[in-house]
């Protein structure tokens, strides 16, 4: 059974804030939801959001995950535009699916890395001689 948004196993619970960016960085405050960030780009306060708009999800472990702009910027030939507000439900649902998948993939990669790298680091540290003299280039 897939996790529900209220589940403690839901990867979306690792997101603690979103941030919207435009060319003049007019939205410095963190936002609780992707929808709020999207609405910032759609607002009259946004400066050229179709050319420079960005939305980032900030995770509780200190990482940041940029949301691909193809979710909220429409491209047609040489022109672009932020999706209209009537599309927000669809866009938010699509981003939620993408974000959940991206977070699950990232968690899997981090789990594998955390079990491999410490062992390799320990092997390298065991090979080090703490009493070895400094190399000449460092002394210089």
C-alpha positions in Angstrom: 0.0 0.0 0.0 1.6 3.4 -1.0 2.1 5.9 1.9 -0.5 8.5 2.4 0.4 12.1 3.0 -0.5 11.7 6.7 1.8 8.7 7.0 5.0 9.1 9.0 6.7 7.1 6.1 5.7 9.6 3.5 8.8 11.1 1.9 7.1 14.5 1.5 7.3 14.9 5.3 11.1 15.5 4.8 10.2 18.8 3.0 10.0 21.6 5.5 9.7 24.6 3.2 9.5 25.8 -0.4 10.9 29.0 -1.9 10.0 30.8 -5.1 12.7 32.8 -7.0 12.3 35.3 -9.8 14.8 37.5 -11.5 14.8 40.1 -8.7 14.4 37.6 -5.8 11.2 39.3 -4.6 10.1 36.2 -2.6 12.7 35.7 0.2 10.3 34.1 2.7 10.0 30.4 3.0 6.6 29.0 2.1 4.8 26.0 3.5 3.5 24.5 0.2 4.5 24.2 -3.4 1.1 25.8 -4.3 2.1 29.0 -2.3 5.4 29.1 -4.2 3.6 28.7 -7.5 1.2 31.5 -6.6 4.1 33.8 -5.9 5.4 33.3 -9.4 1.9 33.8 -10.8 1.4 37.0 -8.8 1.8 40.6 -10.1 4.9 40.8 -7.8 6.9 38.4 -9.9 9.5 39.9 -12.2 9.9 37.9 -15.4 9.0 34.6 -13.7 8.6 32.9 -17.0 12.3 33.6 -17.8 13.9 33.1 -14.4 11.3 31.5 -12.2 12.4 28.7 -9.9 10.9 26.8 -7.0 13.1 24.9 -4.6 12.0 22.4 -1.9 14.1 22.5 1.2 14.6 19.3 3.1 14.9 18.7 6.8 18.4 17.2 6.4 19.8 20.5 4.9 19.5 19.6 1.3 17.6 21.6 -1.4 15.8 20.0 -4.3 14.9 22.3 -7.3 11.5 21.5 -8.8 11.9 21.1 -12.6 10.6 24.2 -14.3 8.6 22.3 -16.9 6.0 21.8 -14.3 5.2 25.5 -14.0 6.7 27.2 -17.0 5.0 26.6 -20.4 7.3 26.7 -23.4 5.9 27.4 -26.9 8.5 28.1 -29.5 10.4 31.2 -28.4 7.8 32.3 -25.8 7.3 31.1 -22.3 4.7 31.8 -19.6 4.0 30.7 -16.0 1.0 28.2 -16.0 -2.3 29.9 -15.4 -3.9 29.7 -12.0 -6.7 27.4 -13.2 -4.0 24.7 -13.8 -2.7 24.8 -10.2 -4.5 21.7 -9.0 -3.1 19.7 -11.9 0.4 21.1 -11.5 0.5 20.6 -7.7 -0.6 17.0 -8.1 2.0 16.3 -10.8 4.8 18.0 -8.7 3.7 15.9 -5.6 4.1 12.7 -7.6 7.5 13.8 -9.0 8.7 15.0 -5.6 7.7 11.9 -3.8 9.5 9.7 -6.4 12.6 12.0 -6.4 12.8 11.8 -2.6 12.4 8.0 -2.5 15.2 7.7 -5.1 17.4 10.0 -3.2 16.8 8.2 0.1 17.7 4.9 -1.6 20.9 6.3 -3.0 21.8 7.8 0.4 21.1 4.6 2.2 23.4 2.7 -0.1 26.1 5.3 0.1 26.0 5.4 3.9 26.7 1.7 4.1 29.5 1.7 1.6 31.5 4.9 2.2 32.2 4.6 5.9 33.8 1.2 5.3 36.0 2.6 2.5 36.9 5.6 4.7 37.9 3.3 7.5 40.1 1.2 5.2 41.8 4.4 4.0 42.3 5.7 7.5 43.8 2.3 8.6 46.4 2.8 5.8 47.4 6.2 7.1 50.5 6.7 9.2 49.8 9.6 11.6 53.6 9.8 12.4 54.6 10.2 8.7 56.6 13.4 8.0 54.9 16.2 6.0 55.6 16.2 2.3 58.1 18.8 1.0 55.4 20.7 -1.0 53.3 21.2 2.2 56.3 22.3 4.2 57.2 24.9 1.5 
